[in-house]
Amino acid sequence: MIRITKSQPAPAPLTTRGAKHLLKLRATQVADPAACRVPGNKLLESRDGIYNDALVKARLLSDQHRKCCYCESRPTSVSYGDVEHFRPKGGYQQVRGGTLHKPGYYWLAYAWDNLYFACHLCNQEFKGNYFPLRNPTKRAACHTDSLAQEQPLLIDPATEDPARYLTFRQDAIAPKRASRRGKACIEAFGLARPELINRRIEHLKRLTHARIIGALDLSLPLSATASQFLRDARLSLAEGQALVADARRIWQEAALDAAEFAGMVRANFPHLPTV
């Protein structure tokens, strides 16, 4: 995870159709709060055609450099990914896998600052409706309650810097200074799942290769090592120089916001530029 900057203003579907439907949701809750708390009720269901509108998703993808807000992988080549509600809209679980409590944060269903792009695994297979608070009695229960009283254990990447709570040792993610919030995020988003670890391992390998190739000196006159490299790779001098230049660019850009797994790279190579 890295800090995410949300572009402004909010996409039009949220401020037009979303704002209109939100008035109905609020009125429904005010009319019968008890009914809205009944397990399994669907009185405060949001419309996915609004928050999942193509304009909304396109802005999220652009703001997040087509990366999942949690694991920082790029899933769009094999999956559509999801528009994710940081505070779950339909209901919430204080305990992972526990009871689903109603209502959820229905009043944030179309709130731009509550929406992110997430991969299917982080969103549906792991986080789901899990949203634990340090003190559950402080949870906002309806649109008239203040969110300021809440102390979420999960890190909101648009308002907090995840690097305060999460770090990496090579490919392995860990809570920073045994942070409770870091541990909660690793568990909630599945950030230590085997397939994700394997992808991070491969990413580090590619960066190592880029660093080695980028260190080659292919300026004239060529050294014996450089000449041997070009012969073995069957490259012309121009092709070799282009390869070295590309490897140096990959290495220098590996910790930028747009780079995949930038959080891991920054923790392992803090000297690399981030802007």
KELUM-119672 format. One record per residue: residue in one letter; x, y, z of N, C-alpha, C, O in turn. Coordinates in steps of 0.02 Angstrom, whole numbers, plus 32768, in hexadecimal, padded with zeros to 4 digits. Layout:
N
AXYZXYZXYZXYZ...
REM end
This chain:
275
M802A7FC48000800080008000802B803E8000806080418020I801480717FDB803480B27FDE7FFD80E77FE37FC280D97FDAR801281237FF27FE2815B7FF67FC581687FB17FE981677F7FI7F8481757FAE7F6181817F6F7F4581C87F6F7F2781DE7FA1T7F4E81EC7F397F32822F7F327EF4822B7F067EF882187ECCK7EBA823E7F227E7C823C7EFD7E73827E7ED77E7982B47EF5S7E6682797E967E5A82B57E6E7E1782D47E7F7DE982B27E97Q7E1183147E727DD483397E817DBE835F7E437DE8836F7E19P7D7E836E7E3D7D46835C7E687D3183137E5E7D4C82F17E33A7D0182FD7E857CE882B97E807CC882AE7E3B7CAC82DD7E1FP7CCB82727E217CAA82637DE07C6082737DE27C3E826A7E15A7C47828B7DAA7C0282A37DA57BCC82707DBB7B9D82847DDCP7BD282307DAA7B9D82017DC07B9381FF7E0B7B5B81F27E22L7BC7820D7E317BC1820C7E7A7B9D824A7E947B7582457EC3T7BAA82827E767B8D82C17E8D7B4982D07E707B2782FE7E87T7B3482AA7E3E7AF182B47E207AC3827B7E337A9B82817E61R7AC982437E117A9E82097E207AAB81EF7E667A7C81DA7E89G7AEA81EF7E7B7AFA81D87EBE7ADB82037EF47ABF81E97F24A7AE182447EEC7AC582727F1E7A79826B7F227A5C826F7F58K7A5A82607EE97A1182597EE779FB821A7F0B79CB821B7F33H7A1D81E27EFE7A0A81A37F1E7A1B81A57F6979F881857F91L7A4F81C97F7B7A6181CE7FC27A2981ED7FEB7A1D81D98024L7A06821D7FCE79CD823C7FF17998820780027979820A8037K798D81D87FD4795C81A37FE0797481748017794D815E8041L79B58164801679D08138804A79C98158808F79B6813780BFR79D98197809379D381BA80D3798A81BB80EB797D81AF8126A795D81C980BE791681CB80D078FE818780E878D681828117T7915815280C87903810E80DC791B80FF812278F680E2814AQ795881138132797381068174794F812E81AA7940811481DFV7940816C819B791D819781CC78D6817C81D978BE81808211A78B6816281A57871814A81AC786C810D81D9783B810681FED789E80E181D8789A80A4820178E0808B821178F7805A81F2P790380AA8240794780968251794B804D8268797C802B8258A791A8035828D791B7FF182A779197FBE826F793D7F8C8271A78F07FCA823C78EC7F9C8204792E7F9981DE79407F6481C3C79517FD081DC79927FD381B979C87FAD81DE79FD7F9E81C2R79BC7F9D821D79ED7F77824479DF7F2C82447A097F05825CV79A77F17822879957ED0822779C77EAA81FB79D37EBE81C3P79E37E7382157A137E4C81ED79F57E3781AA79BC7E2081A6G7A1B7E4081757A067E29813379D87E59810E79C77E4C80D4N79C37E90812E79977EBD810A79BB7EE080D079F87EE880D2K79957EF5809E79B17F15806379957F5B805879937F73801FL797F7F7A808D795F7FBB8088798E7FF2807079798022804FL79CE7FEC808179FD802280717A2F800D803B7A698022803CE7A187FE3800D7A457FCE7FD77A5680087FA97A2B802F7F95S7A96800B7F977AAC803F7F687AA880247F217A9A7FE97F16R7AB380507EF17AAE803C7EAB7AF480387E8D7B16806A7E86D7B087FFB7E7C7B4C7FF27E627B5680147E1F7B8F80217E0BG7B2080217DFB7B2680457DBC7B3D808C7DC47B5180AC7D94I7B3980A77E017B5080EB7E0F7B9980EB7E247BC381097E03Y7BA980C97E5B7BEF80CA7E727C1D80A27E457C5A80AD7E45N7C0080747E1E7C28804B7DF07C2580667DA87C3980447D79D7C0D80A27DA17C0980C17D5F7C4E80C47D3F7C8180CB7D61A7C5080BF7CFC7C9080BE7CD97CBA80FC7CE77CF780F77CEAL7C9A81357CF07CBF81737CFE7CE1816F7D427D1A81867D4BV7CBE81537D737CDA814C7DB67D15811C7DB57D4A812B7DD1K7D0C80E37D957D4280B17D947D7E80CB7D6E7DB780BE7D82A7D7280F07D387DAA810B7D117DD3813C7D3A7E11813C7D35R7DB281667D627DD681967D8D7DFE81717DC27E3781847DD0L7DE1813D7DE07E0581177E127E4280F67DF47E7880F67E12L7E3A80D87DBA7E7380B87D997EAA80EA7D8A7EE580DB7D92S7E9781257D747EC881597D657EEB81707DA47F2981767DA6D7EC5817F7DD87EE281977E177F1181637E367F4381767E55Q7F0281237E2D7F2980EE7E4D7F5A80CD7E1C7F7680997E2CH7F6380EB7DE27F9380D07DB17F8380887DA07FB0805F7D95R7F4280787D9D7F2880367D8B7F3E80007DBC7F407FC57DAAK7F4E80147DF97F637FE47E2C7F2D7FDC7E617F0680097E6EC7F2B7FA07E7F7EFF7F947EB87F147FC17EF17F507FC87EFFC7EE47FE07F137EF4800F7F497F147FEC7F857F34800D7FAEY7F0D7FAB7F8A7F277F867FC47F687F617FB47F9B7F6C7FD5C7F677F357F827FA27F0B7F767FD17F2A7F4280097F127F3AE7FBC7F5D7F1E7FE47F807EEC7FF47F557EAE80217F667E88S7FD07F207EA47FD87EFA7E667FAD7F1A7E307F7F7F417E3FR7FBC7F097DF17F947F227DB97F6A7EE87D9F7F837EBF7D78P7F2B7EE47DB37F027EAA7DA07EDE7EB17D5E7EC07E817D46T7EDE7EEC7D3F7EB17EF97D077EC17ED17CC87E977ECE7C9BS7EFC7EB27CC57F0B7E8A7C8A7EE67E477C8C7EDD7E277C58V7ED27E317CC77EB07DF07CCE7E6D7DF57CF37E497DC47CF8S7E5C7E317D0C7E1E7E397D327E077E827D2D7E307EAF7D23Y7DC67E8C7D347DAC7ED07D327DBA7EF67D737DBE7F337D72G7DC07ED27DAA7DC97EF37DEA7D877F117E037D557F107DDFD7D877F2B7E3F7D4A7F437E5F7D507F8B7E757D867FA37E86V7D177FAE7E757D137FEE7E997D057FDB7EE17CD27FBE7EF1E7D337FEC7F0C7D337FD77F527D1C80107F807D3180497F78H7CF17FFF7FB17CDE802E7FE57D09802280237D067FEC8041F7D32805280357D5E804A806F7D34803C80AD7D3F800A80CFR7D03806780BC7CD1805780EF7C98803480CB7C78805280A0P7C8B7FF580DC7C5B7FCC80B67C147FE980B77BFA7FFC80ECK7BF57FEB807E7BB5800C80757B797FE4808E7B49800080A8G7B7B7FA180877B407F7880947B3B7F5B80DA7B047F4980F0G7B727F5880FD7B747F3B81407BBD7F3481537BE97F388128Y7BCC7F2981927C117F2681A87C1C7EEC81D87BEE7ED681FBQ7C5A7ED581DA7C6F7EA2820A7CA67EC082367CD87ED9821CQ7C9D7EBE82767CD17ED482A47D067E9E82AB7D417EAD82B5V7CF07E5E82A67D1D7E2582AB7D1F7E0382677CEA7DF68249R7D5A7DF5824F7D617DD5820D7D3B7D92820B7D477D668234G7D0E7D8C81DB7CE57D5081D67CAC7D4D82077C897D1B820BG7CA37D83822D7C6E7D8482617C2B7D9C82467C1F7D9C820AT7C017DB082747BBD7DC682637BBE7E0482377BE47E328243L7B937E0582057B8A7E4081DB7B567E6C81FB7B1C7E5A8200H7B6B7EA782107B3D7ED682317B217F0781FF7B437F1D81D0K7AE27F1982087ABF7F4981DE7AAE7F8782087AA67F818245P7AA87FC281EA7ABA7FCE81A57B057FD8819E7B297FDF81D0G7B1C7FD981617B627FEB81547B668037814C7B3A805B8162Y7B9B804D812E7BA5809581237B8280AA80E27BA280BF80B2Y7B4080A380E37B1780B080A77B2080F7808D7B1C81038051W7B2C812680BB7B31816C80A77B74817C80857B7F81B3806DL7BA1814A80847BE1815280627BE4812980217C1981228003A7BAC810E800C7BAA80E47FD07BC381097F937BE180EB7F66Y7BB6814B7F907BC981737F567BFB81AA7F697C0481DB7F44A7C1B81A27FA27C4C81D47FB97C8E81C67F977CAB81907F9EW7CA781F77F727CE481EF7F4B7D1F81DB7F777D4881B27F63D7D2381F87FB37D5D81E87FDE7D5781A480007D8581908023N7D2081807FF47D19813C80107D2281077FDA7D1E80CB7FE9L7D2F811C7F9C7D3480ED7F647D7C80E37F4D7DA381137F4BY7D8C80A57F3C7DCE80947F217DC6805F7EEC7D9180417EE4F7DFC80537EC87DFF801A7E9A7E287FE37EBE7E5E7FF07ED7A7E0C7FA67EBF7E2E7F6E7EE07E2A7F307EB67DFA7F277E8FC7E5A7F057EBC7E587EC57E997E247E987EBA7E107EA37EF3H7E0E7E667E947DDA7E397EAC7DEE7E167EED7DC57E0F7F1BL7E2C7E007EF27E427DDA7F2D7E427E057F6B7E277DF27F9FC7E617E417F677E637E6C7FA27E1D7E807FB97E0E7E817FF4N7DF27E8F7F887DB07EA97F997D7E7E737FAC7D5F7E777FE2Q7D767E407F827D417E107F8D7D577DD27FB47D317DB87FDDE7D937DBB7FA87DA97D7E7FCA7DC47D8C80107DC77D5F803AF7DD97DCA801D7DF67DDA805E7DCE7E1080847DAB7DFF80B3K7DD27E4E80707DB47E8380997D697E7C809F7D4E7E7A80D6G7D457E7980677CFD7E7480697CDE7EAC80927CEA7EE78085N7CB77E9980C57C957EC980F07CBA7ED481337C9F7EF28161Y7CF67EBA81367D1D7EC081747D357F08817D7D587F238152F7D227F2681B47D387F6B81C37D3B7F74820E7D0D7F90822CP7D727F5D822D7D777F5F82767D8A7FA482907DB17FC88271L7D6F7FB582CA7D817FF382EC7DA67FE2832D7D9A7FAE834BR7DD2800F83427DF4800583817DC2800183BA7DC97FD983E8N7D8F802B83B77D59802B83E97D16802683C47CFE805983ABP7CF97FEB83BF7CBB7FE183997C80800C83B07C53801A8389T7C81802283EF7C49804A84087C49809083EA7C1880B483F1K7C7F80A383C97C8480E583AA7C7080E583617C798117833ER7C5580AD83497C4580A883027C0A80D582EF7BD880D88313A7C1180F882B77BDA8120829C7BA580F082817BB480C48259A7B6680FA82977B3180CA82857B0280E4824F7ADC80BD8232C7B04812582427AD88141820E7AF6818281F57B2A8199820DH7AD581A181C57AF181DB81A37AF5821A81CF7B17824A81BDT7AD4821982087AD7825382357B10824C82687B1F827C828CD7B308212826B7B68820882997BA98221827A7BB08224823DS7BD8823382A47C19824C828D7C4B821382867C5181E982B2L7C6E8212824D7CA381E182427CE181F2826B7D0C81C78275A7CE6823082827D21824682A57D2D822082E57D66821C82FEQ7CF8820383017CFF81DE83417D1C819983367D3281798365E7D1C818182F87D35813E82EA7D81813C82E97DA2816D82D8Q7D9C810282FB7DE480F582F57DED80B282D07DF6807E82EFP7DEA80B5828D7DEF807782667E348056826E7E6780788275L7E348014826E7E747FF0826F7E917FEC82297ECE7FE78222L7E677FEE81F67E807FED81B17E968032819C7E7B806581B3I7EC8803581717EE78074815B7EC5808D811C7EC0806980EBD7EAE80CA811E7E9080EA80E37EC9810980BA7EE7813A80D0P7ED880EE807F7F138105805A7F0F814B803E7F4181668027A7ED4816A803F7ECE81AE80267ED781E2805D7EE4821D804FT7ED281CD809C7ED881FD80D37F1381ED81017F248216812CE7F3281B280F97F69819E81247FA1818180F97F95816B80C1D7FDE818281138016816480F08020811C810A803581138143P801180EA80E0801980A480F780608093810D806A80658135A809280B880F580D880AA810780E580B681528117809F816CR80B880D8817480BF80E181BC80B080A081E280C68097821AY808C807381C18075803781E4808C7FF681C380897FC181E2L80A47FFA818580B77FBD816080FD7FC4814581127FFA8131T81227F8D814481657F8D812781717F4A810581477F1D8109F81AA7F4480E481BB7F0680C182037EF280D1822E7F1C80DAR820D7EB180D582517E9580D782567E698099823D7E318098Q82767E83806682747E658023822B7E62800E820A7E96800AD82107E277FFF81CB7E217FE781997E1A8020815D7E1E8014A81B07E10805D81847E018095816B7E4180B681937E6B80CCI81297E4880BA810B7E8380D981057E77812480FB7E3E813AA810C7EAC814C81097EA5819580EE7EE681B380F77F1B8196P80CF7EE281EE80B97F1F821080F77F46822781267F298241K80F77F86821D812F7FB08232812C7FBA827E80F97FCF8299R81627FA9829F81667FAF82E8812C7F8B830A810F7FA4833BA811B7F5182EF80E57F27830B80A27F4B830D807A7F3F833AS80977F7882DE805A7FA082DB801B7F7482D880177F4682AFR7FEC7F8383037FAC7F5E83027F877F6C82C27F677F4082A6R7F8A7FAA82AA7F677FBC826D7F887F9C82307F667F868201G7FCA7F9882307FED7F7681FA7FD97F2D81F77FCC7F1281C1K7FD77F0C82317FC37EC682347F7C7EBC821B7F6D7E8C81F8A7F4F7EEB822E7F0A7EE682197F037EEB81CD7EDB7EC881AFC7F2B7F1681AE7F287F1F81667F427EE181427F257ECB8110I7F797EC5815A7F957E89813B7F627E50813B7F5B7E2D810AE7F3F7E4981727F0D7E1481787ECE7E25814F7EB47DF9812CA7EB77E6281547E787E7581347E7C7E7380E87E4C7E5E80C7F7EB47E8980CB7EBB7E8C80837EE07E5180657EE87E4D8028G7EF67E23808F7F1A7DE880767F5D7DFA80587F717DDD8026L7F807E2980767FBF7E4180597FF97E108060802F7E1C8044A7FEE7DDA808480227DA68089800C7D65806780287D308075R7FDB7D68803B7FC47D2C80197FFB7D127FEA801F7D3A7FCCP80017CD07FE380397CB37FBE80417CCC7F7780787CDA7F61E80097CD27F52800F7CE77F0C80287D2F7F06804A7D407ED6L80177D587F37802E7D9D7F3680787DA07F48809E7DC67F2AI808D7D787F7880D47D737F8A80FD7D5E7F4D81337D7A7F40N80E47D2E7F2881087D167EEC810F7D4D7EB981437D537E99R80DC7D767EB080E07DAD7E8181137DE27E9881367DFF7E6FR81157DED7ED981467E1D7EF3818D7E027EEB81BB7E287EDBI81967DC17EF581D87DA37EEB81EE7DAD7EA382277DC07E96E81C27D9F7E7481D37DA67E2D81E17DEF7E1C820D7DFE7DF3H81BD7E1C7E3B81C87E647E2E820E7E797E4782317E9D7E24L82217E627E8182647E727E9B829B7E547E6E82CF7E737E64K828E7E187E5582BF7DF97E2882C87E247DE983007E2F7DD2R82907E3B7DCD82947E647D9082BA7EA57D9E82E07EBC7D74L82AE7EC27DD982D27EFF7DEA831C7EF27DF283467F1B7DDET832E7EBA7E0F83747EA87E1783967EA17DD383CD7EB97DC8H83737E807DA5838D7E787D6183957EBC7D3F83C77EC97D1EA83647EE87D4983687F2A7D2B83A37F517D4883C67F757D24R83AF7F497D8983E77F6C7DA984297F537D8D84577F7B7D81I84307F127D82846E7EF57D68847A7F0C7D2084B17F217D0FI84467F077CF7844E7F1B7CB1845B7F667CAC84827F7D7C83G84387F8C7CD784417FD57CD684867FEB7CEA849B80237CDBA84AB7FC07D0D84EF7FD17D2485237FC57CED855D7FD77CF6L850F7FA67CB6853F7F997C8085557FDA7C5F852C80077C54D85937FDE7C4F85AE80187C2B85B980047BE285E77FDE7BD2L858E801E7BB68594800E7B6F85AC804A7B4785A0804F7B0BS85CF80767B6985EE80AE7B45862E80977B23864F80697B3AL863F80B97AED867C80A77AC886B980C67AE886B480FE7B02P86F280A67AE886FC80627ACF86E0802E7AFF86E380377B3BL86C47FF87AE486A57FC47B0C86D97F9B7B32870E7F8B7B17S86C87F8B7B7086F27F5D7B9686E77F167B7D86B77F0A7B58A87127EE97B91870B7EA37B7D86C97E867B9786A87E5F7B75T86B57E9A7BD386777E827BF1863B7E9B7BC9860D7E757BBBA863C7EDB7BB686057EF77B8F86007ED67B4A85C97EC87B33S86387ECB7B2B86387EAB7AE9861C7E647AEE85F67E4E7AC3Q86307E417B2286187DFC7B2C85CC7DFD7B3785A97DD17B1EF85B47E2D7B5D856C7E337B6A85457E3B7B2985137E197B1FL855C7E687AFE853A7E737ABE853B7E357A92850A7E257A71R85737E137A9285787DD67A6985497DA07A8485247D807A5DD854A7D957AC485207D617AE284D67D6F7AD884AE7D427ACCA84C37DAF7ADD847D7DC37AD684697DCE7A8E842E7DDA7A7ER849B7DC97A60848F7DD57A19846F7E197A0D843C7E1F79EBL848C7E4C7A2A84737E907A2484A77EBC7A0184E37EB27A08S848D7EEB79DB84BA7F1E79C084CB7F4F79F884AB7F4D7A2DL84FB7F7979EC850D7FAB7A1F84D17FD87A2F84C47FE67A6AA84AE7FEE79FC8474801A7A06843D7FF67A2E841F80137A5BE84327FB67A1D83FF7F907A4184137F867A8A83EA7F8B7AB7G84527F787A95846B7F6F7AD984657FAF7B0284517FAD7B3CQ84777FE77AE4847280277B07842980387B18841B80547B4DA83FB80287AEA83B480347AF7839C80087B318374801D7B5BL83B47FC97B3283A27F9B7B6883BA7FB47BAB83967FB27BDDV83F87FCC7BAD84147FE67BEB83EE80247C0283DF802C7C3EA83DD80507BD383B8808D7BE58374807C7C01835D809B7C31D835280497BE3831180357BFB831680167C4182EB80227C6BA834A7FEE7C4D83557FCF7C8F836080057CC4834680007CFBR838680387CB38392806F7CE2835280947CF1834680A97D2AR8327809D7CBE82E880C07CC982BA80977CF7829B80B27D25I82B780557CEB828E802A7D1682A5802E7D5E827B80327D8CW82E5802D7D6A830080317DAE82F080747DCE82DC80767E08Q82FA80A97DA982EF80EC7DC582A680FC7DD1829681267DFBE827980DA7DAE823280E77DB5820E80B47DE281D180B77DE9A823480867DFF8216804E7E2381F280627E6381C8803C7E7BA8201809C7E7F81E180B17EBE81AE80E97EB3819381037EE4L81A280FC7E76817181317E68812A81177E75811E80DB7E76D80FC81457E8080B781317E8F809A81037E59807480D67E68A80AD810F7E1B809080E97DE380AD80A27DDE809180797DB9A80E280947E01810380537DFB80DE801D7E2480C5802B7E5AE80DB7FE27E0880BD7FAA7E2D80E67F9A7E6A81247F9A7E67F80C47F8C7EA280E57F7A7EE181167FB07EF9814B7F9F7F13A81047FEF7EF0813180267F03813F80267F4E817680387F63G810E80137F77811980117FBF81507FE17FD281797FF17FFDM81507FA67FB381857F757FC181C97F907FAA81FA7F897FCEV81CB7FAE7F6F820A7FC77F5482257FFE7F81826180007F8ER81FB802B7F98821280627FC3822F8049800482618063801DA820F8015802082287FFA8060826C7FD8805782977FDC8083N82777FB9801D82B67F95801182ED7FC27FF483287FB78001F82D97FF57FCF830A80217FAE82F7806A7FBC82E1808D7F8EP82FF80817FFA82E880C4800C830C80FD7FE882F581367FEBH834480EE7FC6836981237FA3834B81327F5F835E81647F40L831D81087F46830081157F0482CF814F7F0782AD81587F39P82CA81767ED1829D81B07ED18254819A7ED1824281687EB3T822A81C07EF481E381B17EF881B981E47ED2817C81DB7ECBV81D882187EB981B5824A7E9081DF825A7E5381CB82837E2A
REM end
